[in-house]
Amino acid sequence: MARPPYRGGGRRDIVRADLNRDGRMATWRERMDELVRDLQQQRDELRVKAALGKAELRDELAELDEKLDEVKARVAEWADRADDQLDDFMDDAKDKAGGFMKELQERYTRLRERMDRGDAAPPA
């Protein structure tokens, strides 16, 4: 099913949390890739019209093609950096959460052992 032509809806796709085609939450990279695909589709539609139109329009379209290539390169670079930063953040979060979980597990184990022995006070 073809998408309807772009009508200038603003930043709706950037700020909305979309679901991807398999129904799971789309990642930032997936949303950026989708926006780039939309831009490419708009460009392709304009290329067809420009081929039938004026030379000045073709020149402007060529300029926009260059800018789209720049945007695609920047988005890819930003996405790579975001992935790296997210990986670092997730590693840090896993380490911290793992430490908290281990501490809780140890305390639960000690409490269970005390309850099994019938202790009322923590060991000295």
N, C-alpha and C positions, 0 to 999 in steps of 0.2 A: 504494500500500500504506500503510495507516494505521499510525502508530506505536503501540506498546503504551502503556497508561497509565503515567504517571510513578509510580514506586515509591520515590522518594527515594534515588537512587544517590549522593548527595553531589556532590563537585566533579569527577567523572570527566571531564566534557566540557571543563572549563577547563584541566586539566593535561595532557590527552592531545593529542598532535599528530595531528589528524584529516586525512583526505583528503576533499576536497570531491567533489561528484557527478561531476566529469569526471576524477577520479583524481589530480589534482595536490594538493600540500600546501595545506591551507586556510590562509588568512591569519588573523591575530588578529581582524580585523574580521569575516571570514566566520564564525569560530567564535563570536564574540559575537552576531552576527546569528542564528545557529542557536540559541544559548541563549535569546535573546529570543523567537524563534519557538516554542521548546518551552514557555516560560513562557506565551506567549499561548494555545497549545493547551490547556495545563492550565487556564488561566483560562476559556477557552470551555467546556471540559467541566464545570467547576464552575458556570458560569453556568446551564447547562441543569439541573443538579441543584438549584441554588439557586432557580430559578424554580418548582420543585416543592416546595421546602422551606420552612424557617422564615425569618421576617423578620430575625432576628438573624444568620443565616448570610448573607443578602443584604447586610446592612450590612457585615459583615466582608469579603465579596467586593468590595464597592464600595471599601473602604479599600485592599484589595490592588490593585485596578485603578489607584488613584492612585499607589501605590508603583511599580507596573510602569511607568506613564508616566514617573515620575521616573527609574527605572533606564534606560529606553530613551533618555531625553534625556542622562543622564550617560554612558552607553556611547557614544552618538554623539559627544559632546564629547570623550571620552577617545580615541576612535578617530581623530577629526580631529587632535587634538594629537599622537597617536602617529604618524600619517601625516606630519605636518609635521616632527616630530623625525626620523623615519626618512628623509625626503627630505633634510634637512640633513645627517644622518650619511652617507647614501649619496653626496651631493655631495662631502663632505669626503673620504670613502674613495676616490672616483673620482679626485679631484685628487691625493691622496697616491700612490695606486697608479699613476696616470698618470706622475707624476714619477719614481717608481722604475723603471717600465717604460721610460721614455724614457732614463734613465741607463744601464740595462742594454743597451738597444738600441744606444746610442752606443758603449758599451764593446765589445760584440760586433762592431760594424762596424769599430772601430779594430783589434781583434784580428784580424779576418778580413783586413783590408788589410795588416797586418804579416805575416801568414802568407803571403799572396799575394806579397809582396815578398821573403819569406825572412828578415825581420828576427828577431833573437833577443831584442833588448832593446827596451823601450819608448822612443819618441822623447823626447829631452830637452826 
